[in-house]
């Protein structure tokens, strides 16, 4: 059964689009990522113009993330205080990132730098998360053997130095939901950093924000997922409006089909996530990120079938 | 004296009229069914038929293209640092049709001489003869024309279907018919259908018609809203997404920890 999309100017199979939404929504609810890094290339692959794919994806993420936020809020997994601070940083960083892109383009070879940044960031984040979660899982298996869980003295010194530096910063606040104390400067600065990278790479930044919250802010995995979705919901609302207003590239018929699947997927993801341990979730997310990294690396190393494309998109 | 002048004037006008008249009376006639293709929500392209007749035996070429031949700027991929394939710049083609479809009853080179192909822009080779390509060295022209055709054929906007027209010849001349599919990828616009009747390698007659492809109903209204009131359209898109997300969240329910 086919439906014609008014802005994408193409006809698509309804079940295929709803299915894509369901799959990406599931990842969204499970890991707290928007899924733009996965959905946009898939939409382009089935014939949606790149500019419409990127803008409409942001629109459907608004639905999937609001569905996910509700699910995680009910489970007590959203740290609104932390989310707002990260959001302030993210918005500022996004604006800065857009200017950095302009400078890079003026210098030439911006596309090369963007793609390489993408692959390196994905590889580093995925690799680090994978190794870290694997070690954590092994440690939990060897709980009965104290010798196996011993942390080296070097690791202890670095960790202590980092913590004492973070505690020395002004405006310390306690985040009840996450059970951590931080200076407000830390989430705002980290949010800004992710915002800059996300703008350069042309993605929402969920897959970067999740590790930042986990490893820098030391938030528990389940709260990270809910809080990340809360932040993504606002970021994508802004992107949807700007894309619709400035570029006329949001196809809300396509977005409705995607969100039919993604909203349910997000709910299912949140429920499945509840049954998994934090480290199991982390290892699954890191595997997905590593698969995307390999796919991306192959796509830039192997000669494409078609050497021309329309302007726009990621 | 006046009478002779009038006679000369009369002979002159008659001679001019005779020169301007076609060598033979136009007999090429054809129809496109349907010649109006409405795009609605469940549109997935459309089967259509072009059929016609000439009073003499002929071969036929049908060309469908958009009226406006503009400049098209595309992204061009290339190898960077000897290893990575990525966008390395832009390439432009001007003037070039967005849509270009050629249907014939025999291979083009067998029925039409090169001069005529070039004169009427028939076939890929002739089409690109007058096209200016910018953004790549002249030495790579052939390579990028090939890539452009590959790109457009992949999008179903260009096609060259040889031997697709069926011709039946009888005492009263010949009939031709083409059954084909209008791809959904072709954007809404008015497209010109030109039929060329060919004899002895020369075009002896041409005739044109129009296919109108247009969005209708709610689909048209949504497009108009997106283009004419983008702020409202953006807000509606966001509200639908939030309501749907929250709605599904409520339906699923579950125990609250608050």
Interface residues (C-beta under 8 A of the other chain):
Chain A: X1 X2 X3 X4 X6 X7 X9 X10 X11 X47 X59 X60 X62 X63 X64 X65 X66 X67 X68 X69 X70 X71 X73 X74 X75 X76 X109 X111 X112 X115 X116 X237 X240 X241 X242 X243 X244 X245 X246 X248 X250 X252 X253 X255 X256 X259 X260 X263 X264 X266 X267 X271 X299 X300 X301 X302 X303 X304 X305 X306 X307 X308 X309 X310 X311
Chain B: X39 X40 X41 X42 X43 X44 X45 X73 X74 X75 X76 X77 X78 X80 X81 X83 X84 X85 X86 X87 X88 X90 X91 X147 X148 X150 X151 X154 X184 X185 X187 X188 X215 X219 X220 X222 X223 X226 X227 X230 X231 X233 X234 X235 X236 X237 X238 X240 X241 X242 X244 X245 X246 X247 X248 X249 X250 X252 X253 X254 X255 X256 X257 X258
